[in-house]
């Protein structure tokens, strides 16, 4: 059987926690607007919420994941 899988495309994982949407991955955490675009600035309030989220266990943090990661390319 011949595989039709041509590879994977990966990006930062996207999470939503306490009303804040953010990506966390290769470039560190960064807050996102509701439409998914990057915010120009990220302040102390975001980093407080991010630290609270980060202190949760790894499996609990994954419950807040809403997108991103690796996708198979066919």
C-alpha positions, 0 to 999 in steps of 0.5 A: 500500500502506498502512503499518501501522506506528504508531511506535516505542517506545525504551528503554535498551539492556541489556547483560551483561558479566562477570556484571553486567547493566546498562542504558546509555542515556538516564540513564547506566549503572545496574546491574540485578538478575538479574530486570531490576529496578534495584539501589538502589545501584551501587558502585565495583566496578560502575563499574570493570567498566563502564569496562572494558566502555566501553573496548571498541570500539563493535562489540565492546560490541554483542556483549554486548547482551541487550535493550532499544533500539527496538521497532516498534509495529504 
